[in-house]
Each structure stands twice: as structure tokens, then as C-alpha cells.
Amino acid sequence: RVQGALGLLNNKDLTLTKEEVEKSITEYEQLYGKDSRKGGQEHEQLLRARQEKYTSMVNNFYDLVTDFYEYGWGQSFHFAPRFKSETFAESIVRAEHYLALRMGLKTSDHVADIGCGVGGPMRNIARFTGCKITGINNNQYQIIVGNKHNQNAGLEKTCGFMKSDFMKINVPNNHFDHAYAIEATCHAPDKVGCYSEVHRIIKPGGYFSCYEWCV
């Protein structure tokens, strides 16, 4: 069996078999081909395929990289501006706390973390504000890992996960007080559709705050 750094958690679920790894690699590579970046017909065909199969593409990617991300990056899979006087980890937490402050989150709020990864930002923000946060994630492996982290941190009552595609979130209208996304909606095949769905699930007057890559 192929076991990553998360094997340190001593949880047999945090393991991918060799066959599962090979399957994820094969399916992911098939969506890019050998010459896609050169343009032409293959490029257009594969681009459409990636948009149509974005769920499996993203799931295969995170099945493969999650352990490596945690090993080298920590539990928060995002970047942050860094002051000279602070560590990398401190800069990450500061960025998350700043987002929570700008949103004005309070203990009575129920907040959605859109594309939450293994829940690093969720746990830091929950500790900082006392609010309840539900992480929206369509990757079962990351949810298993994240739940283990929540248990280890003693945050099961304030932090949880929902397995759902953030293009069609399995909650009624106006369900959350607020929502945020941190470098996650880049994976959406349709940004308007994604942000419209976020607008649907938050209550009138609620805030949606987002850190995202701009290129």
C-alpha cells in the first residue's frame, strides 16, 4: 500500500492503494493528453472534456496531492502575503483571521467554507470567532482526513463537512448566514454558476468573501 505523511495519524482510512493511485493518475492524464498545450483540435476536445468531467478531474487531482500538500504546506492549502517578521504558518493564519474580521463573523453564525480542502482555514476561523462552519467538499478522501483533524482538535461541534459539488450544493435557499472561499473556486467550470449558487445558499444580507487567484 502507498501511504503518505498522514499515516502518522494512525488511521487506516488515510491510505490509498497502489491500484487507486494508478487509476487516478491515468484518468487525470487522459484529460490532458500529450500535445494538448500546443493547441489545435485535440486541445479543444480535451478542454471540453475537462469542463464536462471537472468533478472527476478535481477529485483525482486531490486524491493524489492531498498527502503531499499536508506534508509540505500544512492543513491550509492557500497562499498569503507574508511580513518579514512572521513565519509562513503565521502568515497563513493571519490571512484567515483577517477574512473573518472583515466578514464580522460571530459565535451565532453558521458559515459555509466553499471548497474547504481538509479544513485548515475552517478550524482556524472557528477557533478565532467561535462560529459554526460547514466545509463544502466533493472529495471523500479529504473529508475523511478533515474529520480526523476536527476530532484531534476537539472541534467536532463547530466544524463539519458536507460532501457536495459547490456548483449544486445540497442545502435549501438561504441556509447559511455567510460563506467564504479561499483559492477554491478556480476549479469551477463556470464562475457565474458557482457564485450564483453561493448567493442562493446564504441569507439576505449575508456576506461572501473570497481569496482567489487572478491571472
C-alpha positions as CSV (number, residue, x, y, z in Angstrom):
1,R,0.0,0.0,0.0
2,V,1.0,3.6,-0.7
3,Q,0.9,5.6,2.5
4,G,1.6,9.3,2.8
5,A,2.5,11.6,5.7
6,L,-1.0,11.3,7.0
7,G,-0.2,7.7,8.1
8,L,1.2,9.4,11.2
9,L,-2.5,9.9,12.2
10,N,-2.7,6.1,12.6
11,N,-5.9,5.9,10.7
12,K,-6.3,3.0,8.2
13,D,-8.7,5.1,6.1
14,L,-6.0,7.6,5.3
15,T,-4.4,5.3,2.8
16,L,-4.7,4.8,-1.0
17,T,-3.9,1.5,-2.5
18,K,-1.3,1.4,-5.4
19,E,-4.2,0.5,-7.7
20,E,-6.2,3.5,-6.6
21,V,-3.2,5.8,-7.2
22,E,-2.6,4.4,-10.6
23,K,-6.2,4.8,-11.6
24,S,-6.3,8.4,-10.5
25,I,-3.1,9.2,-12.4
26,T,-4.4,7.5,-15.6
27,E,-7.8,9.2,-15.6
28,Y,-6.2,12.6,-14.9
29,E,-3.6,12.3,-17.6
30,Q,-6.3,11.3,-20.1
31,L,-7.9,14.7,-19.7
32,Y,-4.7,16.5,-20.8
33,G,-3.2,14.3,-23.5
34,K,0.4,14.6,-24.8
35,D,0.0,17.6,-27.2
36,S,-3.0,19.5,-25.8
37,R,-1.0,22.6,-24.9
38,K,0.2,23.0,-28.5
39,G,-3.4,24.0,-29.4
40,G,-5.4,22.6,-32.3
41,Q,-8.3,20.1,-32.4
42,E,-7.0,17.9,-29.5
43,H,-6.7,20.9,-27.3
44,E,-10.3,22.0,-27.9
45,Q,-11.6,18.5,-27.4
46,L,-9.7,18.0,-24.1
47,L,-10.7,21.4,-22.9
48,R,-14.3,20.5,-23.3
49,A,-13.7,17.1,-21.7
50,R,-12.2,18.8,-18.6
51,Q,-15.1,21.1,-18.3
52,E,-17.6,18.2,-18.6
53,K,-15.7,16.0,-16.2
54,Y,-14.5,18.6,-13.8
55,T,-15.7,16.6,-10.8
56,S,-13.6,13.5,-11.5
57,M,-10.7,15.6,-12.7
58,V,-10.6,17.6,-9.4
59,N,-11.2,14.5,-7.3
60,N,-8.4,12.6,-9.0
61,F,-6.0,15.5,-8.5
62,Y,-6.7,15.9,-4.8
63,D,-6.7,12.1,-4.2
64,L,-3.1,12.3,-5.4
65,V,-1.8,15.5,-3.9
66,T,-3.5,15.9,-0.5
67,D,-0.9,14.0,1.4
68,F,1.9,15.9,-0.3
69,Y,0.2,19.2,0.3
70,E,-0.1,18.5,4.0
71,Y,3.5,17.3,4.3
72,G,4.9,20.4,2.7
73,W,2.3,23.1,3.2
74,G,0.2,22.3,6.3
75,Q,-3.5,22.0,6.6
76,S,-4.4,25.2,4.8
77,F,-4.0,24.9,1.1
78,H,-3.6,28.5,0.1
79,F,-1.1,31.4,-0.1
80,A,-0.9,34.6,2.0
81,P,1.1,37.8,2.0
82,R,3.9,37.5,4.5
83,F,5.5,40.1,6.7
84,K,9.3,39.9,7.3
85,S,8.7,39.4,11.0
86,E,6.4,36.4,10.7
87,T,6.7,32.7,9.8
88,F,4.9,31.1,6.9
89,A,2.4,29.4,9.3
90,E,1.7,32.8,11.0
91,S,1.1,34.5,7.6
92,I,-1.5,31.8,6.7
93,V,-3.4,32.2,10.0
94,R,-3.3,36.0,9.8
95,A,-4.9,35.9,6.3
96,E,-7.6,33.7,7.6
97,H,-8.2,35.8,10.7
98,Y,-8.3,38.9,8.5
99,L,-11.0,37.4,6.3
100,A,-13.1,36.5,9.4
101,L,-12.7,40.0,10.8
102,R,-13.8,41.7,7.5
103,M,-16.8,39.4,7.5
104,G,-17.7,40.3,11.1
105,L,-18.2,36.6,12.0
106,K,-19.7,35.9,15.4
107,T,-20.5,32.9,17.6
108,S,-24.1,32.7,16.4
109,D,-23.2,32.5,12.7
110,H,-23.4,29.4,10.6
111,V,-20.8,29.8,7.7
112,A,-20.1,27.8,4.6
113,D,-16.5,27.2,3.6
114,I,-16.7,26.7,-0.2
115,G,-14.1,24.1,-1.4
116,C,-12.7,23.6,2.1
117,G,-9.9,21.1,1.5
118,V,-9.0,19.3,4.7
119,G,-10.4,22.2,6.8
120,G,-7.3,24.1,7.9
121,P,-8.9,27.6,7.5
122,M,-12.2,26.3,8.9
123,R,-10.6,25.3,12.1
124,N,-8.5,28.4,12.5
125,I,-11.5,30.7,11.9
126,A,-13.8,28.6,14.2
127,R,-11.2,29.0,17.0
128,F,-10.9,32.7,16.3
129,T,-14.6,33.6,16.1
130,G,-16.5,30.7,17.8
131,C,-18.8,30.4,14.8
132,K,-20.1,27.1,13.3
133,I,-18.6,26.3,9.9
134,T,-19.6,23.6,7.4
135,G,-17.0,22.8,4.8
136,I,-18.3,22.1,1.3
137,N,-16.2,19.4,-0.4
138,N,-16.8,16.9,-3.1
139,N,-13.6,14.8,-2.3
140,Q,-14.3,11.9,0.0
141,Y,-10.6,11.4,0.8
142,Q,-10.2,15.0,2.1
143,I,-13.4,14.7,4.1
144,I,-12.1,11.6,5.9
145,V,-8.8,13.4,6.6
146,G,-10.5,16.6,7.7
147,N,-12.9,14.8,10.1
148,K,-9.9,13.2,11.7
149,H,-8.3,16.7,12.1
150,N,-11.5,18.0,13.6
151,Q,-11.6,15.2,16.2
152,N,-7.9,15.7,17.1
153,A,-8.5,19.4,17.6
154,G,-11.7,18.9,19.6
155,L,-13.7,21.0,17.1
156,E,-16.4,18.5,16.1
157,K,-19.2,20.7,17.5
158,T,-18.2,23.8,15.4
159,C,-16.6,22.3,12.3
160,G,-18.0,19.8,10.0
161,F,-18.1,18.7,6.3
162,M,-20.7,18.2,3.7
163,K,-20.0,16.1,0.6
164,S,-21.3,18.2,-2.2
165,D,-20.4,19.8,-5.5
166,F,-20.2,23.5,-4.9
167,M,-21.9,24.0,-8.3
168,K,-25.0,22.5,-6.8
169,I,-24.9,22.5,-3.0
170,N,-27.3,20.1,-1.3
171,V,-29.0,22.7,1.0
172,P,-32.1,24.9,0.7
173,N,-32.1,28.5,-0.2
174,N,-30.8,31.0,2.5
175,H,-29.3,28.2,4.6
176,F,-26.1,29.8,5.8
177,D,-25.5,33.2,7.4
178,H,-22.3,33.8,5.4
179,A,-19.9,32.0,3.1
180,Y,-16.3,32.3,2.1
181,A,-13.9,30.6,-0.4
182,I,-10.1,30.5,-0.3
183,E,-8.4,29.7,-3.6
184,A,-11.0,27.1,-4.4
185,T,-13.5,28.4,-6.9
186,C,-10.7,28.4,-9.5
187,H,-11.8,24.8,-10.1
188,A,-15.4,25.8,-11.0
189,P,-16.1,25.2,-14.7
190,D,-18.5,28.2,-14.7
191,K,-17.6,31.0,-12.3
192,V,-21.0,32.7,-12.8
193,G,-22.8,29.5,-12.0
194,C,-20.6,28.9,-8.9
195,Y,-21.1,32.4,-7.4
196,S,-24.8,32.3,-8.2
197,E,-25.0,29.1,-6.2
198,V,-23.2,30.7,-3.3
199,H,-25.6,33.6,-3.5
200,R,-28.5,31.1,-3.3
201,I,-27.4,29.4,-0.1
202,I,-26.7,32.5,2.0
203,K,-29.3,34.5,3.8
204,P,-30.3,38.0,2.5
205,G,-27.7,40.5,3.9
206,G,-25.1,37.8,4.3
207,Y,-21.5,38.2,3.1
208,F,-19.5,36.1,0.7
209,S,-15.7,36.7,0.9
210,C,-13.2,35.2,-1.4
211,Y,-9.5,34.9,-1.9
212,E,-8.8,33.8,-5.4
213,W,-6.0,33.6,-8.0
214,C,-6.0,36.3,-10.6
215,V,-4.0,35.7,-13.8
